[in-house]
Amino acid sequence: MKTQNEHWRKKSYQKATLETKLLVVDQILNGQTSRSTASKKYDVPRTTISYWLRKYSTLVQQNTGMSKNDEIKKLRKKIEELEFQKDFQQDIIADMELITGVDMSKKSLPT
């Protein structure tokens, strides 16, 4: 523990290479390591790693050419498709209930 006479010094870090940055980001995104573990292993602050992740995300988004609005439109379309599938499955279950006389919806559908 430091005494009052000792000065607190900010820890200095060496500049990370592009290869190190990409390696750390890849390991975190693939679930191979956490930000805290990578921070200790590569001697890089967690805040810097978070910054790298944000920058990488922006870069990937720019390279795919998909804007946030396009992504929202794509997700809304996917939601519509899934709702249609759900409604179709519910209709099939209702028809089977009429044919068999067995109440299947409580067993088959999530609440």
A tleap script that builds the chain and sets N, CA, C and O, in Angstrom:
source leaprc.protein.ff14SB
mol = sequence {
  NMET LYS THR GLN ASN GLU HIE TRP ARG LYS
  LYS SER TYR GLN LYS ALA THR LEU GLU THR
  LYS LEU LEU VAL VAL ASP GLN ILE LEU ASN
  GLY GLN THR SER ARG SER THR ALA SER LYS
  LYS TYR ASP VAL PRO ARG THR THR ILE SER
  TYR TRP LEU ARG LYS TYR SER THR LEU VAL
  GLN GLN ASN THR GLY MET SER LYS ASN ASP
  GLU ILE LYS LYS LEU ARG LYS LYS ILE GLU
  GLU LEU GLU PHE GLN LYS ASP PHE GLN GLN
  ASP ILE ILE ALA ASP MET GLU LEU ILE THR
  GLY VAL ASP MET SER LYS LYS SER LEU PRO
  CTHR
}
set mol.1.N position { 0.847 -1.170 0.000 }
set mol.1.CA position { 0.000 0.000 0.000 }
set mol.1.C position { 0.895 1.237 0.000 }
set mol.1.O position { 1.937 1.243 0.656 }
set mol.2.N position { 0.507 2.267 -0.717 }
set mol.2.CA position { 1.317 3.471 -0.837 }
set mol.2.C position { 1.088 4.389 0.350 }
set mol.2.O position { -0.020 4.497 0.876 }
set mol.3.N position { 2.149 5.037 0.749 }
set mol.3.CA position { 2.020 6.022 1.824 }
set mol.3.C position { 1.595 7.357 1.227 }
set mol.3.O position { 1.596 7.521 0.007 }
set mol.4.N position { 1.237 8.301 2.074 }
set mol.4.CA position { 0.762 9.589 1.588 }
set mol.4.C position { 1.863 10.358 0.867 }
set mol.4.O position { 1.561 11.186 0.008 }
set mol.5.N position { 3.116 10.113 1.187 }
set mol.5.CA position { 4.215 10.835 0.557 }
set mol.5.C position { 4.509 10.332 -0.856 }
set mol.5.O position { 5.099 11.057 -1.657 }
set mol.6.N position { 4.107 9.103 -1.170 }
set mol.6.CA position { 4.358 8.575 -2.506 }
set mol.6.C position { 3.325 9.129 -3.472 }
set mol.6.O position { 2.154 9.290 -3.128 }
set mol.7.N position { 3.770 9.416 -4.672 }
set mol.7.CA position { 2.869 9.948 -5.686 }
set mol.7.C position { 2.249 8.794 -6.476 }
set mol.7.O position { 2.902 7.792 -6.771 }
set mol.8.N position { 1.002 8.965 -6.800 }
set mol.8.CA position { 0.318 7.978 -7.632 }
set mol.8.C position { 0.715 8.244 -9.068 }
set mol.8.O position { 0.621 9.370 -9.554 }
set mol.9.N position { 1.140 7.245 -9.709 }
set mol.9.CA position { 1.507 7.397 -11.108 }
set mol.9.C position { 0.571 6.587 -11.976 }
set mol.9.O position { 0.203 5.456 -11.657 }
set mol.10.N position { 0.203 7.195 -13.071 }
set mol.10.CA position { -0.630 6.498 -14.035 }
set mol.10.C position { 0.210 5.408 -14.698 }
set mol.10.O position { 1.356 5.643 -15.082 }
set mol.11.N position { -0.359 4.237 -14.826 }
set mol.11.CA position { 0.366 3.145 -15.438 }
set mol.11.C position { 0.543 3.433 -16.920 }
set mol.11.O position { -0.402 3.859 -17.585 }
set mol.12.N position { 1.723 3.210 -17.438 }
set mol.12.CA position { 1.967 3.457 -18.852 }
set mol.12.C position { 1.887 2.123 -19.600 }
set mol.12.O position { 2.293 1.077 -19.093 }
set mol.13.N position { 1.362 2.194 -20.800 }
set mol.13.CA position { 1.196 1.012 -21.635 }
set mol.13.C position { 1.947 1.226 -22.940 }
set mol.13.O position { 2.098 2.360 -23.397 }
set mol.14.N position { 2.411 0.153 -23.531 }
set mol.14.CA position { 3.030 0.251 -24.844 }
set mol.14.C position { 1.936 0.221 -25.896 }
set mol.14.O position { 0.874 -0.364 -25.679 }
set mol.15.N position { 2.191 0.845 -27.025 }
set mol.15.CA position { 1.229 0.857 -28.115 }
set mol.15.C position { 1.090 -0.552 -28.681 }
set mol.15.O position { 2.080 -1.214 -28.990 }
set mol.16.N position { -0.132 -0.986 -28.807 }
set mol.16.CA position { -0.392 -2.336 -29.308 }
set mol.16.C position { -0.327 -2.348 -30.832 }
set mol.16.O position { -0.709 -1.380 -31.489 }
set mol.17.N position { 0.155 -3.441 -31.375 }
set mol.17.CA position { 0.216 -3.579 -32.836 }
set mol.17.C position { -1.171 -3.906 -33.371 }
set mol.17.O position { -2.052 -4.330 -32.623 }
set mol.18.N position { -1.356 -3.709 -34.662 }
set mol.18.CA position { -2.629 -4.031 -35.299 }
set mol.18.C position { -2.944 -5.516 -35.135 }
set mol.18.O position { -4.096 -5.890 -34.913 }
set mol.19.N position { -1.930 -6.349 -35.244 }
set mol.19.CA position { -2.133 -7.791 -35.100 }
set mol.19.C position { -2.648 -8.133 -33.699 }
set mol.19.O position { -3.531 -8.976 -33.541 }
set mol.20.N position { -2.091 -7.472 -32.697 }
set mol.20.CA position { -2.541 -7.709 -31.319 }
set mol.20.C position { -3.984 -7.256 -31.147 }
set mol.20.O position { -4.793 -7.958 -30.539 }
set mol.21.N position { -4.301 -6.094 -31.678 }
set mol.21.CA position { -5.667 -5.585 -31.567 }
set mol.21.C position { -6.668 -6.553 -32.197 }
set mol.21.O position { -7.693 -6.886 -31.603 }
set mol.22.N position { -6.345 -6.995 -33.413 }
set mol.22.CA position { -7.250 -7.916 -34.108 }
set mol.22.C position { -7.347 -9.259 -33.382 }
set mol.22.O position { -8.423 -9.854 -33.318 }
set mol.23.N position { -6.247 -9.728 -32.847 }
set mol.23.CA position { -6.245 -10.981 -32.095 }
set mol.23.C position { -7.145 -10.886 -30.868 }
set mol.23.O position { -7.955 -11.775 -30.608 }
set mol.24.N position { -6.992 -9.795 -30.116 }
set mol.24.CA position { -7.790 -9.600 -28.895 }
set mol.24.C position { -9.279 -9.504 -29.251 }
set mol.24.O position { -10.116 -10.153 -28.624 }
set mol.25.N position { -9.596 -8.697 -30.252 }
set mol.25.CA position { -10.996 -8.527 -30.658 }
set mol.25.C position { -11.574 -9.863 -31.112 }
set mol.25.O position { -12.691 -10.218 -30.734 }
set mol.26.N position { -10.820 -10.602 -31.918 }
set mol.26.CA position { -11.299 -11.898 -32.409 }
set mol.26.C position { -11.545 -12.874 -31.261 }
set mol.26.O position { -12.563 -13.565 -31.244 }
set mol.27.N position { -10.627 -12.935 -30.311 }
set mol.27.CA position { -10.788 -13.855 -29.184 }
set mol.27.C position { -12.014 -13.493 -28.339 }
set mol.27.O position { -12.732 -14.378 -27.873 }
set mol.28.N position { -12.248 -12.215 -28.146 }
set mol.28.CA position { -13.411 -11.793 -27.344 }
set mol.28.C position { -14.705 -12.089 -28.086 }
set mol.28.O position { -15.648 -12.620 -27.499 }
set mol.29.N position { -14.760 -11.753 -29.369 }
set mol.29.CA position { -15.985 -11.974 -30.145 }
set mol.29.C position { -16.301 -13.450 -30.318 }
set mol.29.O position { -17.467 -13.824 -30.440 }
set mol.30.N position { -15.268 -14.298 -30.330 }
set mol.30.CA position { -15.485 -15.745 -30.460 }
set mol.30.C position { -15.699 -16.425 -29.112 }
set mol.30.O position { -15.883 -17.641 -29.051 }
set mol.31.N position { -15.677 -15.646 -28.033 }
set mol.31.CA position { -15.936 -16.209 -26.711 }
set mol.31.C position { -14.761 -16.976 -26.123 }
set mol.31.O position { -14.927 -17.724 -25.159 }
set mol.32.N position { -13.589 -16.797 -26.689 }
set mol.32.CA position { -12.423 -17.514 -26.186 }
set mol.32.C position { -11.860 -16.875 -24.925 }
set mol.32.O position { -11.180 -17.536 -24.140 }
set mol.33.N position { -12.140 -15.590 -24.730 }
set mol.33.CA position { -11.643 -14.891 -23.556 }
set mol.33.C position { -12.577 -13.738 -23.221 }
set mol.33.O position { -13.426 -13.357 -24.027 }
set mol.34.N position { -12.413 -13.197 -22.044 }
set mol.34.CA position { -13.206 -12.035 -21.632 }
set mol.34.C position { -12.357 -10.780 -21.753 }
set mol.34.O position { -11.143 -10.862 -21.940 }
set mol.35.N position { -12.985 -9.632 -21.648 }
set mol.35.CA position { -12.243 -8.373 -21.706 }
set mol.35.C position { -11.243 -8.283 -20.559 }
set mol.35.O position { -10.106 -7.850 -20.747 }
set mol.36.N position { -11.679 -8.697 -19.368 }
set mol.36.CA position { -10.785 -8.627 -18.201 }
set mol.36.C position { -9.570 -9.526 -18.373 }
set mol.36.O position { -8.442 -9.123 -18.091 }
set mol.37.N position { -9.809 -10.737 -18.833 }
set mol.37.CA position { -8.701 -11.674 -19.030 }
set mol.37.C position { -7.748 -11.168 -20.106 }
set mol.37.O position { -6.530 -11.224 -19.938 }
set mol.38.N position { -8.300 -10.674 -21.208 }
set mol.38.CA position { -7.465 -10.145 -22.295 }
set mol.38.C position { -6.678 -8.928 -21.818 }
set mol.38.O position { -5.523 -8.735 -22.197 }
set mol.39.N position { -7.315 -8.114 -20.986 }
set mol.39.CA position { -6.646 -6.927 -20.453 }
set mol.39.C position { -5.395 -7.324 -19.668 }
set mol.39.O position { -4.335 -6.718 -19.824 }
set mol.40.N position { -5.528 -8.328 -18.839 }
set mol.40.CA position { -4.387 -8.789 -18.038 }
set mol.40.C position { -3.345 -9.500 -18.905 }
set mol.40.O position { -2.143 -9.291 -18.741 }
set mol.41.N position { -3.812 -10.329 -19.813 }
set mol.41.CA position { -2.909 -11.127 -20.639 }
set mol.41.C position { -2.056 -10.259 -21.567 }
set mol.41.O position { -0.858 -10.497 -21.722 }
set mol.42.N position { -2.681 -9.251 -22.183 }
set mol.42.CA position { -1.977 -8.425 -23.159 }
set mol.42.C position { -1.549 -7.075 -22.590 }
set mol.42.O position { -1.029 -6.231 -23.319 }
set mol.43.N position { -1.764 -6.871 -21.303 }
set mol.43.CA position { -1.382 -5.639 -20.621 }
set mol.43.C position { -1.961 -4.407 -21.323 }
set mol.43.O position { -1.249 -3.462 -21.665 }
set mol.44.N position { -3.293 -4.458 -21.524 }
set mol.44.CA position { -4.024 -3.380 -22.184 }
set mol.44.C position { -5.226 -3.045 -21.297 }
set mol.44.O position { -5.880 -3.956 -20.789 }
set mol.45.N position { -5.527 -1.765 -21.102 }
set mol.45.CA position { -6.693 -1.412 -20.277 }
set mol.45.C position { -8.000 -1.939 -20.886 }
set mol.45.O position { -8.143 -2.002 -22.107 }
set mol.46.N position { -8.946 -2.316 -20.022 }
set mol.46.CA position { -10.252 -2.792 -20.493 }
set mol.46.C position { -10.955 -1.734 -21.329 }
set mol.46.O position { -11.624 -2.060 -22.310 }
set mol.47.N position { -10.808 -0.477 -20.951 }
set mol.47.CA position { -11.466 0.593 -21.711 }
set mol.47.C position { -10.909 0.663 -23.133 }
set mol.47.O position { -11.649 0.941 -24.077 }
set mol.48.N position { -9.629 0.415 -23.284 }
set mol.48.CA position { -9.030 0.402 -24.620 }
set mol.48.C position { -9.582 -0.757 -25.431 }
set mol.48.O position { -9.864 -0.603 -26.619 }
set mol.49.N position { -9.738 -1.906 -24.807 }
set mol.49.CA position { -10.302 -3.067 -25.503 }
set mol.49.C position { -11.734 -2.774 -25.919 }
set mol.49.O position { -12.139 -3.133 -27.025 }
set mol.50.N position { -12.504 -2.131 -25.060 }
set mol.50.CA position { -13.875 -1.755 -25.421 }
set mol.50.C position { -13.867 -0.816 -26.624 }
set mol.50.O position { -14.710 -0.928 -27.514 }
set mol.51.N position { -12.917 0.100 -26.644 }
set mol.51.CA position { -12.781 1.022 -27.774 }
set mol.51.C position { -12.470 0.250 -29.051 }
set mol.51.O position { -13.057 0.530 -30.097 }
set mol.52.N position { -11.559 -0.713 -28.984 }
set mol.52.CA position { -11.235 -1.528 -30.150 }
set mol.52.C position { -12.463 -2.272 -30.658 }
set mol.52.O position { -12.695 -2.352 -31.865 }
set mol.53.N position { -13.245 -2.813 -29.735 }
set mol.53.CA position { -14.449 -3.551 -30.131 }
set mol.53.C position { -15.449 -2.644 -30.840 }
set mol.53.O position { -16.055 -3.038 -31.836 }
set mol.54.N position { -15.620 -1.425 -30.321 }
set mol.54.CA position { -16.537 -0.476 -30.969 }
set mol.54.C position { -16.034 -0.115 -32.365 }
set mol.54.O position { -16.807 -0.090 -33.322 }
set mol.55.N position { -14.736 0.164 -32.475 }
set mol.55.CA position { -14.154 0.516 -33.771 }
set mol.55.C position { -14.282 -0.646 -34.754 }
set mol.55.O position { -14.603 -0.434 -35.923 }
set mol.56.N position { -14.037 -1.860 -34.294 }
set mol.56.CA position { -14.135 -3.036 -35.156 }
set mol.56.C position { -15.571 -3.215 -35.633 }
set mol.56.O position { -15.804 -3.514 -36.804 }
set mol.57.N position { -16.520 -3.036 -34.745 }
set mol.57.CA position { -17.934 -3.158 -35.097 }
set mol.57.C position { -18.309 -2.143 -36.172 }
set mol.57.O position { -19.015 -2.471 -37.126 }
set mol.58.N position { -17.834 -0.916 -36.014 }
set mol.58.CA position { -18.108 0.122 -37.003 }
set mol.58.C position { -17.466 -0.224 -38.335 }
set mol.58.O position { -18.076 -0.030 -39.387 }
set mol.59.N position { -16.247 -0.732 -38.300 }
set mol.59.CA position { -15.543 -1.110 -39.518 }
set mol.59.C position { -16.269 -2.232 -40.245 }
set mol.59.O position { -16.431 -2.180 -41.464 }
set mol.60.N position { -16.700 -3.232 -39.517 }
set mol.60.CA position { -17.416 -4.353 -40.126 }
set mol.60.C position { -18.716 -3.860 -40.745 }
set mol.60.O position { -19.077 -4.265 -41.850 }
set mol.61.N position { -19.413 -2.992 -40.035 }
set mol.61.CA position { -20.677 -2.456 -40.547 }
set mol.61.C position { -20.435 -1.671 -41.839 }
set mol.61.O position { -21.221 -1.782 -42.781 }
set mol.62.N position { -19.359 -0.881 -41.895 }
set mol.62.CA position { -19.050 -0.120 -43.104 }
set mol.62.C position { -18.684 -1.052 -44.256 }
set mol.62.O position { -19.074 -0.811 -45.398 }
set mol.63.N position { -17.946 -2.101 -43.963 }
set mol.63.CA position { -17.529 -3.033 -45.011 }
set mol.63.C position { -18.688 -3.849 -45.555 }
set mol.63.O position { -18.690 -4.211 -46.732 }
set mol.64.N position { -19.661 -4.141 -44.727 }
set mol.64.CA position { -20.814 -4.884 -45.217 }
set mol.64.C position { -21.775 -3.962 -45.957 }
set mol.64.O position { -22.662 -4.424 -46.675 }
set mol.65.N position { -21.597 -2.666 -45.779 }
set mol.65.CA position { -22.436 -1.710 -46.491 }
set mol.65.C position { -23.843 -1.616 -45.951 }
set mol.65.O position { -24.713 -1.036 -46.600 }
set mol.66.N position { -24.086 -2.169 -44.788 }
set mol.66.CA position { -25.428 -2.157 -44.231 }
set mol.66.C position { -25.522 -1.052 -43.187 }
set mol.66.O position { -24.823 -1.071 -42.174 }
set mol.67.N position { -26.380 -0.110 -43.449 }
set mol.67.CA position { -26.569 0.962 -42.483 }
set mol.67.C position { -27.486 0.469 -41.360 }
set mol.67.O position { -28.073 -0.609 -41.457 }
set mol.68.N position { -27.599 1.251 -40.319 }
set mol.68.CA position { -28.477 0.871 -39.210 }
set mol.68.C position { -29.918 0.760 -39.690 }
set mol.68.O position { -30.646 -0.137 -39.263 }
set mol.69.N position { -30.341 1.670 -40.581 }
set mol.69.CA position { -31.711 1.614 -41.103 }
set mol.69.C position { -31.940 0.343 -41.906 }
set mol.69.O position { -32.996 -0.280 -41.800 }
set mol.70.N position { -30.948 -0.045 -42.714 }
set mol.70.CA position { -31.076 -1.288 -43.477 }
set mol.70.C position { -31.146 -2.493 -42.553 }
set mol.70.O position { -31.912 -3.429 -42.782 }
set mol.71.N position { -30.337 -2.452 -41.512 }
set mol.71.CA position { -30.344 -3.558 -40.548 }
set mol.71.C position { -31.697 -3.633 -39.838 }
set mol.71.O position { -32.223 -4.724 -39.621 }
set mol.72.N position { -32.258 -2.487 -39.477 }
set mol.72.CA position { -33.573 -2.453 -38.828 }
set mol.72.C position { -34.635 -3.011 -39.765 }
set mol.72.O position { -35.489 -3.792 -39.345 }
set mol.73.N position { -34.585 -2.614 -41.034 }
set mol.73.CA position { -35.550 -3.132 -42.018 }
set mol.73.C position { -35.431 -4.647 -42.144 }
set mol.73.O position { -36.435 -5.358 -42.198 }
set mol.74.N position { -34.195 -5.129 -42.190 }
set mol.74.CA position { -33.964 -6.576 -42.309 }
set mol.74.C position { -34.527 -7.311 -41.089 }
set mol.74.O position { -35.162 -8.356 -41.232 }
set mol.75.N position { -34.296 -6.766 -39.892 }
set mol.75.CA position { -34.797 -7.404 -38.676 }
set mol.75.C position { -36.319 -7.361 -38.608 }
set mol.75.O position { -36.948 -8.322 -38.163 }
set mol.76.N position { -36.913 -6.257 -39.045 }
set mol.76.CA position { -38.385 -6.176 -39.067 }
set mol.76.C position { -38.975 -7.211 -40.016 }
set mol.76.O position { -39.995 -7.830 -39.711 }
set mol.77.N position { -38.329 -7.398 -41.173 }
set mol.77.CA position { -38.802 -8.408 -42.123 }
set mol.77.C position { -38.710 -9.801 -41.500 }
set mol.77.O position { -39.615 -10.620 -41.658 }
set mol.78.N position { -37.611 -10.062 -40.793 }
set mol.78.CA position { -37.440 -11.362 -40.132 }
set mol.78.C position { -38.520 -11.576 -39.071 }
set mol.78.O position { -39.043 -12.681 -38.927 }
set mol.79.N position { -38.850 -10.515 -38.328 }
set mol.79.CA position { -39.910 -10.601 -37.318 }
set mol.79.C position { -41.236 -10.948 -37.978 }
set mol.79.O position { -41.974 -11.798 -37.479 }
set mol.80.N position { -41.547 -10.294 -39.104 }
set mol.80.CA position { -42.793 -10.595 -39.829 }
set mol.80.C position { -42.836 -12.057 -40.260 }
set mol.80.O position { -43.866 -12.718 -40.128 }
set mol.81.N position { -41.704 -12.563 -40.781 }
set mol.81.CA position { -41.646 -13.958 -41.206 }
set mol.81.C position { -41.880 -14.904 -40.028 }
set mol.81.O position { -42.616 -15.883 -40.153 }
set mol.82.N position { -41.260 -14.617 -38.896 }
set mol.82.CA position { -41.418 -15.480 -37.720 }
set mol.82.C position { -42.838 -15.418 -37.168 }
set mol.82.O position { -43.376 -16.435 -36.730 }
set mol.83.N position { -43.452 -14.232 -37.186 }
set mol.83.CA position { -44.841 -14.121 -36.739 }
set mol.83.C position { -45.761 -14.903 -37.657 }
set mol.83.O position { -46.711 -15.529 -37.187 }
set mol.84.N position { -45.496 -14.880 -38.970 }
set mol.84.CA position { -46.294 -15.664 -39.906 }
set mol.84.C position { -46.162 -17.151 -39.607 }
set mol.84.O position { -47.157 -17.875 -39.586 }
set mol.85.N position { -44.925 -17.608 -39.376 }
set mol.85.CA position { -44.703 -19.017 -39.041 }
set mol.85.C position { -45.455 -19.402 -37.773 }
set mol.85.O position { -46.079 -20.461 -37.707 }
set mol.86.N position { -45.389 -18.527 -36.764 }
set mol.86.CA position { -46.071 -18.809 -35.496 }
set mol.86.C position { -47.577 -18.919 -35.717 }
set mol.86.O position { -48.213 -19.850 -35.222 }
set mol.87.N position { -48.150 -17.966 -36.463 }
set mol.87.CA position { -49.588 -17.995 -36.736 }
set mol.87.C position { -49.970 -19.252 -37.511 }
set mol.87.O position { -51.001 -19.865 -37.237 }
set mol.88.N position { -49.139 -19.632 -38.478 }
set mol.88.CA position { -49.394 -20.832 -39.266 }
set mol.88.C position { -49.377 -22.074 -38.377 }
set mol.88.O position { -50.239 -22.944 -38.496 }
set mol.89.N position { -48.388 -22.146 -37.486 }
set mol.89.CA position { -48.307 -23.292 -36.580 }
set mol.89.C position { -49.497 -23.333 -35.629 }
set mol.89.O position { -50.017 -24.406 -35.325 }
set mol.90.N position { -49.927 -22.164 -35.161 }
set mol.90.CA position { -51.101 -22.126 -34.285 }
set mol.90.C position { -52.356 -22.582 -35.026 }
set mol.90.O position { -53.209 -23.253 -34.446 }
set mol.91.N position { -52.472 -22.222 -36.297 }
set mol.91.CA position { -53.617 -22.668 -37.101 }
set mol.91.C position { -53.601 -24.185 -37.262 }
set mol.91.O position { -54.644 -24.832 -37.173 }
set mol.92.N position { -52.419 -24.752 -37.499 }
set mol.92.CA position { -52.309 -26.208 -37.641 }
set mol.92.C position { -52.693 -26.891 -36.333 }
set mol.92.O position { -53.400 -27.899 -36.345 }
set mol.93.N position { -52.241 -26.359 -35.222 }
set mol.93.CA position { -52.583 -26.946 -33.919 }
set mol.93.C position { -54.084 -26.865 -33.680 }
set mol.93.O position { -54.690 -27.820 -33.195 }
set mol.94.N position { -54.685 -25.724 -34.018 }
set mol.94.CA position { -56.137 -25.577 -33.842 }
set mol.94.C position { -56.881 -26.586 -34.707 }
set mol.94.O position { -57.857 -27.182 -34.251 }
set mol.95.N position { -56.439 -26.788 -35.947 }
set mol.95.CA position { -57.071 -27.779 -36.827 }
set mol.95.C position { -56.924 -29.184 -36.256 }
set mol.95.O position { -57.870 -29.971 -36.290 }
set mol.96.N position { -55.746 -29.503 -35.733 }
set mol.96.CA position { -55.535 -30.832 -35.151 }
set mol.96.C position { -56.400 -31.035 -33.915 }
set mol.96.O position { -56.871 -32.143 -33.657 }
set mol.97.N position { -56.608 -29.964 -33.148 }
set mol.97.CA position { -57.485 -30.061 -31.984 }
set mol.97.C position { -58.909 -30.386 -32.415 }
set mol.97.O position { -59.590 -31.187 -31.775 }
set mol.98.N position { -59.359 -29.759 -33.507 }
set mol.98.CA position { -60.705 -30.040 -34.005 }
set mol.98.C position { -60.830 -31.477 -34.501 }
set mol.98.O position { -61.845 -32.133 -34.269 }
set mol.99.N position { -59.804 -31.956 -35.178 }
set mol.99.CA position { -59.837 -33.309 -35.732 }
set mol.99.C position { -59.743 -34.359 -34.639 }
set mol.99.O position { -60.500 -35.330 -34.647 }
set mol.100.N position { -58.822 -34.178 -33.697 }
set mol.100.CA position { -58.577 -35.211 -32.688 }
set mol.100.C position { -59.400 -35.015 -31.422 }
set mol.100.O position { -59.644 -35.969 -30.683 }
set mol.101.N position { -59.823 -33.797 -31.174 }
set mol.101.CA position { -60.550 -33.513 -29.951 }
set mol.101.C position { -59.647 -33.394 -28.727 }
set mol.101.O position { -60.139 -33.336 -27.601 }
set mol.102.N position { -58.329 -33.356 -28.936 }
set mol.102.CA position { -57.357 -33.246 -27.857 }
set mol.102.C position { -56.835 -31.808 -27.810 }
set mol.102.O position { -56.499 -31.224 -28.840 }
set mol.103.N position { -56.774 -31.244 -26.590 }
set mol.103.CA position { -56.274 -29.875 -26.427 }
set mol.103.C position { -54.750 -29.892 -26.479 }
set mol.103.O position { -54.098 -30.209 -25.484 }
set mol.104.N position { -54.180 -29.549 -27.638 }
set mol.104.CA position { -52.738 -29.607 -27.841 }
set mol.104.C position { -52.055 -28.269 -27.583 }
set mol.104.O position { -50.857 -28.245 -27.303 }
set mol.105.N position { -52.758 -27.189 -27.666 }
set mol.105.CA position { -52.119 -25.874 -27.611 }
set mol.105.C position { -51.408 -25.637 -26.277 }
set mol.105.O position { -50.369 -24.977 -26.246 }
set mol.106.N position { -51.939 -26.154 -25.199 }
set mol.106.CA position { -51.296 -25.946 -23.908 }
set mol.106.C position { -50.008 -26.728 -23.791 }
set mol.106.O position { -49.091 -26.318 -23.080 }
set mol.107.N position { -49.929 -27.855 -24.486 }
set mol.107.CA position { -48.723 -28.671 -24.443 }
set mol.107.C position { -47.696 -28.237 -25.482 }
set mol.107.O position { -46.496 -28.396 -25.259 }
set mol.108.N position { -48.135 -27.699 -26.599 }
set mol.108.CA position { -47.255 -27.437 -27.723 }
set mol.108.C position { -46.723 -26.018 -27.812 }
set mol.108.O position { -45.632 -25.796 -28.336 }
set mol.109.N position { -47.484 -25.055 -27.304 }
set mol.109.CA position { -47.094 -23.667 -27.463 }
set mol.109.C position { -46.515 -23.085 -26.189 }
set mol.109.O position { -46.982 -23.382 -25.089 }
set mol.110.N position { -45.497 -22.255 -26.343 }
set mol.110.CA position { -44.970 -21.574 -25.152 }
set mol.110.C position { -45.958 -20.525 -24.660 }
set mol.110.O position { -46.767 -20.012 -25.434 }
set mol.111.N position { -45.889 -20.214 -23.392 }
set mol.111.CA position { -46.811 -19.226 -22.848 }
set mol.111.C position { -46.270 -17.851 -22.936 }
set mol.111.O position { -46.930 -16.900 -22.517 }
savepdb mol mol.pdb
quit
